[in-house]
Amino acid sequence: MIKKCNNCLYPQNAKPTIQFDEKGICSGCNYNNSRKLINWNKREKMFQKLVNEIKKKRKELGNYHDCIIPVSGGKDSTYQVWLLVKKYNLKPLLVSFNHVFNTHAGEKNLENLVKASGLDLIRYSAGLSSVQKISRLMVQKVGDITWHYHAGVRTFPFQVACDQRIPFIIYGEHGYSELVGMLNLNYIVEHTYWSRKEHDMRGWEAENLLKFKNIKASDIRPYVYPDLNEIKRQNIRGIYLSNYFKWDGKKQSEIVIKNMNFKTLTYKRDRTPNLYAKIEDHANDVHDYLKYLKFGYGRGTDDCSLEIRHNRLSRSEGEKLADNYDRTIPRSLNFYLEFLKIKKNEFYSMIDKLSEKKFSKINTSKRNHKNQQIKDYIFSNKNRNLYFNPKNPPKKHRIDAFDKHSTSFYGY
């Protein structure tokens, strides 16, 4: 029997590896609780020192740009730009990997981000035929339709950093720590080649794909990591802002909605009640459905667990919400099966071979939990446009990209 965390909804087989303490509390919850022990004023001062170092390095190198911010049109990268430009007066270069699987909303928000910031943007668009071949292959091998997306996001900015001699790449949250508590907040975690390969790229390096006859060197170009000796020589670093600022996606979304004209979705999503996160990636619903088929939980569990930790949702209500969303088959599934030229029965057969059968025994029995006062209930009226509530639907933007679900991606 696979147990769930006694505080949030994560099961013991959550990926990446999650740990439970003697009280049955998961490492993700303990990571979140440890925020209370961090002196965030001190951390912000540490970041100011880093900013000073970044500006000094730019002058030494004679660069125009201080750092690179990987952007997608999502709420995190929009917040990164707002924080670094408005508060710290940095001059970042925006770098975007166009994985093709974009939503109309993501493209609109990215266009707005570039316009509102006035910053330079380098964007690499992957070839549609290459994306098709690689996505089909990685669905078969690891059950991941968005392997090329993660590979590009974690690789192309480093290619640009080497070419442009910009030694600082600034990301938002360290996602695996936020979700499952992979690393401790006592450490100032930075991007590593190992983590990129083992977690973002499922243990596969781009060159591994060349052993398959239909994959050519030109197909993997944006996913080939720069020479590690060159990375070391230039001392290129990947920085996570969540080391220095108390990270909360909802609060940061509220900031960019107010200050950067970032827009949320207004229609009911298939896999989560959240209307502001991961809205730029059209394939995310299928990607998440694959996680559910393999491990028995999905984005409903991810998002509801985060809301429980932030005291915006009770565990009992979160469990019902997560179960409902996790089981939902995404509307975009047929579209992607057609795009990848995979028959539905073939799809379920190949994923069944990759799944963990034991998850069917996840313990969903009711537990006695202490009554808690919800401080910022996700379905309160003030959060109307941040979470979908059928009893109080979001106000429409009167822009189809945000108000209507699309069954096709927007990349070409």
KOLTOR-249561 format. One record per residue (C-alpha): residue in one letter; x, y, z. Coordinates in steps of 0.02 Angstrom, whole numbers, padded with zeros to 5 digits, always signed. Example, Ala and Ser with C-alpha at 12.3 -4.5 7.8 and 13.67 -1.06 7.14 Angstrom:
2
a+00615-00225+00390 s+00684-00053+00357 
// end
This chain:
412
m+00000+00000+00000 i+00073+00168-00053 k+00044+00300+00080 k+00008+00484+00056 c+00085+00627+00153 n-00011+00665+00313 n-00013+00850+00269 c-00024+00867+00079 l-00075+00742-00054 y+00090+00673-00119 p+00111+00484-00125 q+00273+00398-00077 n+00308+00356-00260 a+00310+00540-00312 k+00444+00588-00438 p+00582+00642-00415 t+00611+00545-00253 i+00513+00608-00105 q+00548+00564+00077 f+00432+00546+00227 d+00482+00584+00407 e+00430+00489+00563 k+00268+00591+00571 g+00220+00544+00394 i+00256+00718+00326 c+00339+00728+00155 s+00501+00818+00115 g+00405+00943+00006 c+00300+00999+00155 n+00454+01006+00266 y+00543+01111+00135 n+00395+01231+00133 n+00391+01239+00324 s+00578+01275+00329 r+00544+01443+00244 k+00491+01507+00416 l+00667+01477+00480 i+00754+01573+00341 n+00807+01754+00367 w+00741+01819+00201 n+00807+01995+00231 k+00981+01920+00245 r+00951+01817+00088 e+00897+01972-00008 k+01057+02060+00045 m+01153+01909-00020 f+01064+01930-00185 q+01109+02115-00191 k+01292+02064-00175 l+01266+01943-00319 v+01187+02082-00422 n+01339+02191-00388 e+01450+02048-00446 i+01344+02027-00604 k+01358+02212-00647 k+01544+02214-00613 k+01571+02062-00725 r+01474+02143-00868 k+01589+02294-00863 e+01744+02185-00858 l+01686+02088-01010 g+01626+02242-01102 n+01453+02165-01125 y+01290+02256-01153 h+01189+02124-01057 d+01213+02082-00873 c+01133+01910-00876 i+01016+01793-00970 i+00836+01761-00920 p+00758+01608-01004 v+00580+01661-01047 s+00426+01570-01108 g+00282+01691-01083 g+00242+01610-00916 k+00215+01692-00747 d+00386+01644-00677 s+00492+01718-00817 t+00381+01872-00819 y+00411+01894-00633 q+00599+01867-00655 v+00604+02008-00783 w+00500+02124-00674 l+00607+02093-00520 l+00778+02106-00603 v+00739+02255-00712 k+00623+02359-00603 k+00702+02326-00433 y+00885+02287-00472 n+00910+02386-00632 l+00992+02242-00725 k+01003+02232-00914 p+00958+02052-00955 l+00954+01967-01124 l+00793+01869-01145 v+00818+01694-01219 s+00672+01588-01275 f+00671+01410-01339 n+00518+01389-01450 h+00473+01206-01429 v+00323+01229-01546 f+00197+01166-01417 n+00140+01341-01373 t-00032+01401-01322 h-00107+01559-01395 a-00105+01628-01217 g+00081+01595-01199 e+00122+01681-01362 k+00018+01833-01313 n+00100+01844-01142 l+00274+01826-01217 e+00238+01962-01344 n+00176+02072-01203 l+00330+02034-01096 v+00450+02088-01233 k+00348+02244-01267 a+00326+02292-01084 s+00508+02264-01039 g+00587+02338-01195 l+00723+02205-01184 d+00816+02111-01321 l+00756+01936-01361 i+00843+01788-01444 r+00723+01649-01492 y+00763+01479-01565 s+00619+01388-01649 a+00638+01200-01662 g+00593+01121-01829 l+00420+01045-01833 s+00479+00882-01913 s+00619+00864-01784 v+00498+00895-01642 q+00380+00765-01711 k+00516+00631-01724 i+00594+00665-01554 s+00426+00678-01463 r+00366+00514-01535 l+00529+00428-01489 m+00530+00492-01310 v+00349+00446-01280 q+00399+00269-01326 k+00560+00266-01224 v+00519+00364-01066 g+00336+00413-01081 d+00374+00599-01100 i+00298+00700-01241 t+00391+00859-01189 w+00569+00791-01175 h+00628+00910-01311 y+00547+01056-01219 h+00641+01025-01057 a+00802+00986-01151 g+00790+01149-01248 v+00747+01259-01099 r+00894+01188-00999 t+01018+01189-01144 f+00991+01329-01270 p+01017+01470-01142 f+01187+01395-01101 q+01231+01391-01286 v+01189+01576-01296 a+01285+01612-01136 c+01442+01535-01210 d+01422+01624-01377 q+01384+01794-01299 r+01504+01777-01151 i+01366+01808-01024 p+01410+01708-00868 f+01246+01720-00771 i+01083+01632-00816 i+00943+01671-00695 y+00797+01551-00668 g+00650+01569-00549 e+00609+01428-00431 h+00703+01266-00408 g+00549+01166-00455 y+00598+00996-00386 s+00633+01071-00215 e+00470+01168-00216 l+00369+01011-00256 v+00456+00866-00170 g+00591+00947-00064 m+00735+00875-00163 l+00861+00998-00088 n+00874+01093+00074 l+00846+01281+00085 n+01003+01293+00191 y+01101+01269+00031 i+01112+01398-00108 v+01072+01279-00251 e+01131+01316-00427 h+01101+01234-00595 t+01204+01078-00627 y+01237+00975-00782 w+01195+00817-00685 s+01024+00879-00628 r+00983+00936-00804 k+01021+00765-00876 e+00953+00653-00739 h+00790+00745-00705 d+00745+00867-00844 m+00806+00749-00981 r+00759+00583-00898 g+00939+00522-00901 w+00955+00544-01090 e+01083+00660-01167 a+01045+00729-01341 e+01184+00629-01422 n+01102+00467-01363 l+00962+00497-01489 l+01080+00480-01637 k+01081+00290-01620 f+00905+00291-01690 k+00906+00292-01881 n+00778+00430-01908 i+00864+00556-01790 k+00998+00665-01871 a+01128+00782-01797 s+01026+00930-01858 d+00876+00870-01756 i+00969+00878-01590 r+01066+01041-01616 p+00973+01146-01484 y+00989+01007-01354 v+01178+00980-01361 y+01257+01052-01205 p+01412+01161-01228 d+01581+01086-01189 l+01596+01073-00999 n+01773+01141-01004 e+01709+01297-01091 i+01570+01315-00962 k+01701+01303-00826 r+01822+01422-00914 q+01689+01557-00928 n+01621+01513-00754 i+01443+01510-00820 r+01317+01489-00678 g+01132+01451-00670 i+01054+01548-00526 y+00886+01511-00442 l+00793+01660-00370 s+00699+01548-00248 n+00861+01538-00148 y+00849+01723-00109 f+00662+01763-00106 k+00517+01678-00019 w+00441+01594-00170 d+00253+01588-00196 g+00190+01573-00374 k+00020+01647-00332 k+00089+01805-00253 q+00213+01830-00394 s+00075+01805-00521 e-00025+01942-00435 i+00126+02057-00452 v+00147+02029-00639 i-00041+02040-00670 k-00038+02211-00589 n+00128+02276-00655 m+00163+02183-00818 n-00011+02157-00892 f+00010+01967-00877 k-00155+01880-00913 t-00226+01718-00844 l-00344+01593-00924 t-00531+01609-00895 y-00594+01437-00949 k-00597+01272-00854 r-00436+01176-00881 d-00428+00987-00895 r-00292+00945-00771 t-00291+01081-00637 p-00400+01218-00560 n-00250+01337-00574 l-00272+01474-00706 y-00103+01561-00700 a+00034+01427-00701 k+00096+01325-00850 i-00028+01411-00964 e+00099+01436-01104 d+00130+01252-01142 h-00006+01168-01244 a+00064+00992-01222 n+00070+01006-01033 d-00100+00922-01014 v-00044+00768-01110 h+00125+00771-01022 d+00035+00773-00856 y-00087+00637-00908 l+00063+00528-00949 k+00126+00556-00771 y-00042+00500-00704 l-00040+00343-00812 k+00137+00301-00756 f+00133+00347-00572 g-00050+00367-00520 y-00052+00554-00485 g-00047+00712-00589 r-00048+00900-00590 g-00207+00906-00487 t-00105+00829-00345 d+00043+00944-00379 d-00057+01105-00377 c-00178+01060-00237 s-00032+01005-00128 l+00052+01174-00152 e-00110+01263-00105 i-00128+01156+00051 r+00051+01199+00102 h+00016+01384+00079 n-00143+01369+00182 r-00259+01415+00039 l-00351+01249+00029 s-00403+01116+00155 r-00334+00943+00133 s-00506+00863+00119 e-00562+00980-00019 g-00393+00968-00103 e-00403+00779-00108 k-00572+00784-00197 l-00511+00916-00321 a-00349+00824-00358 d-00436+00658-00384 n-00558+00738-00506 y-00426+00828-00609 d-00298+00687-00605 r-00422+00566-00684 t-00477+00684-00824 i-00422+00636-01000 p-00359+00795-01086 r-00453+00861-01236 s-00289+00880-01329 l-00243+00695-01321 n-00317+00649-01490 f-00233+00799-01571 y-00060+00745-01510 l-00088+00562-01554 e-00128+00619-01730 f+00023+00734-01733 l+00139+00594-01673 k+00052+00465-01785 i+00016+00349-01639 k-00146+00251-01627 k-00238+00264-01462 n-00225+00079-01418 e-00040+00084-01462 f-00018+00236-01350 y-00097+00155-01197 s-00002-00006-01229 m+00169+00077-01233 i+00133+00182-01077 d+00068+00030-00984 k+00241-00048-01003 l+00318+00105-00919 s+00194+00122-00776 e+00214+00074-00594 k+00076-00053-00560 k+00086-00029-00372 f+00013+00146-00380 s-00160+00069-00397 k-00144+00034-00211 i-00118+00214-00157 n-00201+00239+00011 t-00344+00361-00012 s-00430+00322+00152 k-00494+00467+00255 r-00384+00529+00396 n-00419+00638+00544 h-00337+00807+00515 k-00333+00957+00628 n-00455+01093+00580 q-00362+01240+00508 q-00417+01415+00467 i-00391+01444+00281 k-00313+01617+00264 d-00322+01644+00076 y-00450+01523+00009 i-00420+01488-00176 f-00605+01501-00218 s-00635+01667-00130 n-00698+01807-00240 k-00531+01898-00240 n-00451+01743-00317 r-00586+01727-00447 n-00468+01745-00596 l-00329+01637-00521 y-00424+01473-00494 f-00574+01403-00587 n-00730+01395-00481 p-00886+01339-00576 k-00995+01428-00448 n-00905+01593-00478 p-00820+01584-00649 p-00678+01702-00695 k-00711+01867-00781 k-00675+01857-00966 h-00534+01958-01044 r-00629+01963-01210 i-00474+01894-01294 d-00494+01721-01370 a-00316+01669-01327 f-00361+01675-01142 d-00549+01646-01146 k-00562+01493-01258 h-00481+01323-01250 s-00390+01278-01410 t-00365+01100-01473 s-00209+01145-01571 f-00039+01216-01523 y+00018+01383-01585 g+00197+01385-01645 y+00200+01407-01833 
// end
